[in-house]
Amino acid sequence: MKKIFGIIGCCVAALTLHAQELETDSLDTDSMSVVSLELVPMQAADSLASEEAIIPIVPYYQNWQNSDLSDLETRSLEWSLRWLDTTDCLATHDTTTLPDSVYKARLQALPCVIELPYNERVRAFILRYVKRSPKQVARMMRMGEYYFPIFEEALGRYQLPYELKYLPIIESALNPMARSHAGAAGLWQFMPATGKLFGLEINSLVDERMDVIKATDAACRFLKSMYAVYHNWNLVIAAYNCGSGNVNKAIRRANGKRDFWSIYPYLPMETRNYVPIFIAANYAMNYGQEHGICKAPVEKTMLTDTICTMQRLHLQQVSEKLDINIEELRRLNPQYSQDILPGGSMYALCLPSEKVGLYIAQEDSIIAYKADSLINNRRAEIDLAKVTSATGAYRVNGVIYYTIKNGDTLGGIARKFHCSIKQIKQWNGLKNDNIRAGKKLKICK
């Protein structure tokens, strides 16, 4: 199996197997199978343990609008700098500003389908990457060794330009656990509605926007659908940022011109910057070394493996039975927001590779371990529903509503719901013990 440098939360199924699943839209009926082997930096796991490292972030490019150097040193980037040592990497960092002709010639030399023109806005963002934030470039150059092959596999499958692999750089700074204040999440920063539209599971237990393979596939389908509308990649990239509605309005205001630079004045400000930053990201990822920036080294890695299971499972069951730190499991499986694999269909569980054999050997006992308290923990809810049903009452937001029947008394109702007459009168604003059939009483327990 192929071994590559990875980053936390990115335990994924083997690409070839995943491609077959996408084409056939079917899954192996076996309850469990081992499908991949990856390398994950242990320092990344340690860095994400702190509260500071996992707070919600805004997309990377938003930090670049009207910002200075201090604004670029944001928490959205610091989380990975902790496990990548950039000191030696930047020892020979070149801060020389080159002539415009050099930047222009280098962009033109890139083997790209998407137009990457050069202008003063592009130049400004190139300099912000290679001159003012070299640590971030060094970090993303290293992280790209893991992510870019995943992106390229999906882009190639959908016959899309490979240079689109740099979109997550400006969306999430290659942080798979990124969440924006607006509600976007993951490497590709999908909003919930868009993610669901393209088949990602997003509910109380699972958020597949954090799943690198599935989110990348959804992003490719989204980009392909946008290209079918605009037939211009820079317009597609703009629409990815601000939505097709804003791009369509800009086209109308530009008298029907369908070119990004023609509709540029009519786009939202952040989108005017978005395409120039995309061009600058292409430059920085391809020419960072020419500016004395090398790939940041990873100090330590750990092997991980991915198991697919159809069993309902709680991460705590795995943690305690296999002696794996629960926080480590959460970081390896960020798509399970409540620590629960729902079961019923195939879900991936990423584990340290040395624990995979133990999981296979002990799967039945792991699934049974504390199942009543961790997984089958809805019995109290069901029993309560039966009790309230027997009394003809119903519960809304924690309050029981009871309809008074002929022959009822406050004392009898109090005994039914294990409370006092005084409490019933207080809850319902009653001044005396007189009640009437057909009226409702609140039981606030």
N, C-alpha and C positions, 0 to 999 in steps of 0.2 A: 504494500500500500504506500501511496505517496505521502511523504512527511514534509511539512512546510511550517515556517514560522507563523504563529497565529496570535490572536488577541482575545481577551476574555469575552465570554458570551458567544463564541463563534464556532461551537462544535456543530458540524453540519454533515449531512449525508454526502457520500461520495458523489461527485458531480455527474459522472456517467449514469449512475443508478438513478439519481434524481431526474435527469433528463428523460430517462425511459419512463419514469412514473408520470412525468408531465405529459408525455406523448400518449400514454395508454390510459391515463386518468384512473389507474387502478393501483391497489396496494396488495402486497403479499398477505395472505390470510393467516400466516403464522403469527402468533402473538408477539414474537420477539425475533429480531435479527440484528447482527452487528454489521454496520454499513460503512464506517469510516474510521480513519485514524489521523489525528491532527496534533500539532505541537502548539501549546499555549504558554505564553510567558507567565511564570508564577508571580513575577513582580507586578504584573497587571492585576492579578487577583488581590494582591496585598493592597494595591493603591486604591482599589474600589471599595475597600472595607471601611474607609472613613466616611463620615456623614457629608463632609464637604465635597467629596469627589462625586457623589451621585445626585446632587441637587439638579432640578430641571435646568436645561440650558436653552439658549436661543440659537438658531442656525448660525453657523460660522460666519457667513457673509454679512449678516446683520451687524456684527461687531466691527465691520470694516467701513461702515458708512460714516463719513465725517469723524473719523477716529484718529487718535494719535497712538504712539507706540504702547503706552500703558493700557489702552483699551484692548489691544491685541493680546495681552497677557491675561486671558480670561480663564475661568474655571472650566470652560468647555474644552480647553486644550491641556490644562495642567494635569489632568488625571493620568495621562499616558506619559508625560515627561518624567513622572516619578519612577517609571521602570525602564526608561531608555536614557542611557547616559550619553549626553551630547557634548561633553566637555572636549574630549579628544577630537571628536568629529568636526568641531568648529574651530579648531586651533589655527587653521589656515584660512578661515573665512575671508573671502574677498569682498570688501564693501565698495569697490570701485564702480562708479556709474558708467556704463558703456554708451557709445554713440547710438542714436536711434537706428541707424542702418544695421547694426549688429542684431538688435532685438528683432527687427523686421525680417532680416534674412534667416534667422533661426526659426521663427514661426513659419515662414514659407517653406522651410526645409522639412518640417514635420510631415510624416506620411498620413495625412488626415483627409477625410471626406468633408468634414465640417469646415467652413471658411473660418480662418483665424486671422483676421486683419489686424493691423497695428495702428494705434492712434494714441493720443495723449492719455486717455482714460486707461487703456490697456497698459501703457507704460507705467502709470502710477501704481497700478495693482501688481505688476511684475516686481517693482521695487519694494513694495510692501512685503511680498513673499521672500525674495532672495536677499534683500538688504536689511530689512527691519524686523523680520521674524524668522531667522534661519533655523532656530530650534524646532519650530513647528514644521518647517519643510523637511528637516532631517528626520523628524518623527514620522511624518506621513510617507516619506520615501521608504522607510523601513516597513511600516504597516502595509504599504502598498504591495509588498512582496506576498502578503497573505491574501489581501482583498482583491487585487486586480485580476489574478487568474480566475477567481470566482465570477467577477463581473464580466470578464472577457468571454468566459464559456457561455454565459447567458446572452450576451450581446451577439456573439457569433451565431448562436442558435436562432435568434430572431432576425439575423442579417442586419444588424444595426452597427453604426460606426463605433469602433473600439474607444475612441476618445471620449465617449460618454461616460466611461468609467471614472472620470474625474469629477462628475457631478456630486457624488457623496462627499468629496473634499470640501466643497463650499456649502453643502447642506448640513453636514454633521461633524466635519473634521475627522471623519473615519472613526467615530465613536458609535458602536452599535447600540449603546444604551441611551443615546441622546434623546431628550424630550424637550420640546419647546414649550413656552408659556401658552402658545396658541393651541396646543394639543397634538402637534405633529410628533412622530416618534420614529426611532430607528435610523439606520444609515441613510436611507433615502427620504426620511422625514415625511412619511405619508400622514395625511390627516385621516381620522377614523372613517369618514364617509368614502374617501377615495380608496383607502385600503380595502374596505368591504366590497366596493364596486369591482375591484380587481381580484376578488376571491380570497383575501386574507381573513383569517379567523380573528375576530376581535370581540372579546366578551369579558366577563368578570374573571375568568380563569386563564384565558390564553390571549396573548397579543402577538400575532405573527408578524407585525411590523418589525419586531426585534429578531425575527428569524432571518438570518443573512440570505440563505438560499431562496426562501419563498418571497421575501421582500424584493430581492433583486429580480426575480422572475416577474413579479407584478410591475416593477418599475419599467422593465423592458416592454411589457405589453402596453403600458400606459404611453411610453414614448413612441412606440410604433403606431398606436392609434392617433396620436397628435400629428405625427408626420403624414399620415393619410389625409389629414385636414389641411395642413399648411404647405407641405412639400418644400420646407425650408427649415434647416436644422436650428438656426439661430432663433427663429420664431418658436420652434418647439421648445427650446431651452427657456425662452422668455415665458411661454405658457406654463411650463413646469413650475416656474416661480410664482407667477401672479394669476394664473388661470386663463383659460381661453377667452372668457368674457372680456377681460381687460385688453387682451391682445386684439380681439375683434373690434373693440371700440377704437383702439389706436389706429387700426387699419382704416376704419371709416374716416377718422379725423385726418388721416394722411391721404385722403382722396383715393383710397383703394390700393395704395402701394403696399406690397407684401414683401418688404425687406426690413430687417431689424433696424438698420441705421436710418431708414426713412421714417419709421414710426417712433424712433427713439424719443423725440420730445414729448410724445403723447402717452408714454408709458409711466407707471408709478416709479418714483425715484429709485426704490430698491431694485426694481427690474432693470432700470437703465444701467445700474452697476453690475447686475448679475451676469450678463453675457461678457462684459470685459473681465470680470473676475474669473469666469470659466476659461477664457483665453489665457489669462495669466497663470491659472492653475496648470494648464497644459504646458506652458513654458517652464514653470518652476519644477514640475515633476520630471521633465525631460532634460533640463539644463541646469539643475541645481548644482551638480558636481562642477560645472564650469565656473560657478561662483564660489567654489571652495567648500560647498556643503556636501558632506557624505552621509550615508545612511546611518542613523543612530543605531548603535549595537544593542542587542538584547542580552541582558546579563545572565538570565536563567530561564529555562523553559520546562514545561512538563508535558508528558504525553497524555492525550485524551482520546476517548473512543465514543462513538455514538451508537446507542441501542434503540431500536424501534419496538414499541410495545403497544398493545391494544388494551392493556389492563389499567383500570383506574388506580392511581398511585399518588402518594404524598411524598414530597422530598424528605420529610422528616423520617419516614419509614426507611428510606435508603440511607440517610445520614446515620441513623443510630445502628442499623443492622450491619452496615459496611464500614462504620467508623470513618465517615467523611464529614468534615466540617460543614454545617448547614449553609453558612454564608458562601463557602466555595461552591456548593451545589447551586445556589441561587445565581451566582455570577456566571456559572457555566450554562444555566438554563433560564435566561432572563425573560423568555416569553411566557413563563408560568407565573403570573403576577400574584397568585395566592398559594404558590408552592404545590399545586395540584395538577397532575396530568389527568384530563377528564376521562380518558378511556373511551371505548366504543368504536373508535377508529384509530389509525396508526399515529402515534406521537413519538417524537424523538426525545431521548434522555441522554445527555452528555455526562460522561463519567471520566475520572482519571483512569487511564488504560489499565493500571495494575488492579483495579477493582472490577473490571468487566467480567473476568472469569468467576469471581465470587458472586456477582449479581446473577449470572447465568445459573450457577449451581444452587443459589438460594432464592431464586425468584419467588417460588410459592410461599416460602416463609416470610419473605419481605412483604409481599402483598397482604398476608394475613396479620402481620405485626401491627398491633394497635389500630387495626382497621376500624373497630367500632368507634373509637374516639376521634380518629383523624379523617376517615373516609365515610364511614356509615354513621355520621354524626347528625342525622336529621330526625331521629326517632322522637326526640322531645317535641319537635315541631309538629309531627304527625299526631302524637298523643294529645297535644294541646288542641289541635283542630278537632279531634273527636270529642273532647270535653265540651268545647264551645258549641259544637254541633248538637250535642245532647241537650243543651239548655236552650237551643234556639237562638243563641247569640252569635255574633261575628266580631272579628277583630280588625281594626284599621289603625295603622301607625301606633300599635301598642295599646290602644284603647278598645275595650270590649263594649259593644252596643247590644243591649238586651231589650226585646219587645215585651212589654207587660201583657200578661194573659189574665183571663177571667179567673178570679180566686187568688191571684198573687197578693202577697203582702210584702212590705219592706223587710220584715224579719225573715220570711222565707227566701226572698231573693238574696239577702245578705248571707244566709247559710249556704246557698248554692255556689256563691262566688268567694266564700271564705273571707268575708269582710264584715264591717259593722254597719248598723243602720245609720249611725252618725256619718260615716264615710260616704255612704250613698247619697245622703242628703247634701253633704258638702259638695260632692262631685257634680250634682245636678241642680244645685241652688234651691232645694226644697225647704219650705218653711214649716211644713207639718208632715204627718205620715200618710196623707191622702194620695193615692195613686190611681190611675185610670187605665183600663185595658186598651191596648193599641199604641200607647205612648212608648217612647224609647228612653231607657236609662243608660247613662255612661258608667262603666266600671273601670276606673283608672288604676289598674294594677300593673 
